[in-house]
Amino acid sequence: MERIKIFEAPTGAATPTELRDDWKGIEVSLPTAEDFRKNPPITHAFVSSLATEDYMVLKEAVAQALEKAGKKRAADFLREFPSERYLFFPRRKCQFIP
């Protein structure tokens, strides 16, 4: 399964810095065609990810990766934070893993 490894903390004023730093080093699965069928992205968000070449990942996949890495506080924050189903990560802050 294709995934990304986050090597630089993402930006985001709503998330405390210490929690964003927890994202460094986690590996997150990229969504499959089945994921998109079950959880369709909002059209403008999907188009935006294509235009900026960001990786689009399921929010829950990120939360699970954080938990797996022992970052429960960051995972809980993410699950409780009101946002869309998908998060976006700039390619310059991630490594693609086939």
N, C-alpha and C positions, 0 to 999 in steps of 0.2 A: 504494500500500500504506500502510495506517495505521501510524503510528509515534509514539514519544514522544521528546522531547528532555529529557534530565536536566539540570536547572539548579542542583540542590543535591546535594551529596554524600550518598549514602545512609548510614544508620547500620549498624553491625555491628562488634561487638567483635573478631571473628575476622579482619577485614581491616585491615591497617595503614592509618592515616589518609592517608598519601601516595598509596596506591593508590586509596582511595575518592575522593580529590580528582581523580584522573584521569578519573573517570566524568562529571564536570561537562562539559556541552556535547556529549556524544555523543548521536547519534540511534539509536534501536533500533526495529526493526520489531516490531509487535505480532503475536502468533501468529494464523495463519489457521485455518480449520476443518480444513484438511489437516494442519497442524502438530499440532493436538489429536488427530487420528486416529492420526498416526504416533507421537506422544509424549504419551500421555494423562497428565494430571496426577493426582497423588494426590488423592482426593476431598476430604479435609479441607482440603488446601491450596487447592483450587479454591473451595470454599465460603468459606474464610477470605478469599480475595481479593474475593469478591462482598460479603461482610459489611462489609469495611473499605474497599471501593471502591479498592483498590490496583490498579495495572496489573500484570498478570502477563505476563512475557516469558520466552522461552527463554534459558536460561543461555548456550548457544552463540551466540545472536544478540547478546548483550551482549559476549561475547568477540570476536566478529567486528567489532563496532562499535568496540571498543577498539583492535583491531589497525589498522583503517582510519584511526583517528585518531592512529596512531603510538604507541600506549600498549601496546606488546608485553609489558612486564613485568606490567602489570595484567591483561592478557588471559591470560597464562600462569598467573598466580596463580589466577585464577578457574577456569580449566580443571582445575587440579590440586586445587582445594579440594573436599572431599567435601560435596556438597550435592545437592539435588533437581535435576530438569531445568529447573525454572522459578524465576525470581527475582521478587520483588515490590517495586514502587516506589510510594510514596505519591503520590497525585495532586497533593498540595501541593508536591511537589519536581520535578514534570515538567510539560511542556507537550504536549498532544495535538496531533498534526499529521495531518490527514486525508489 
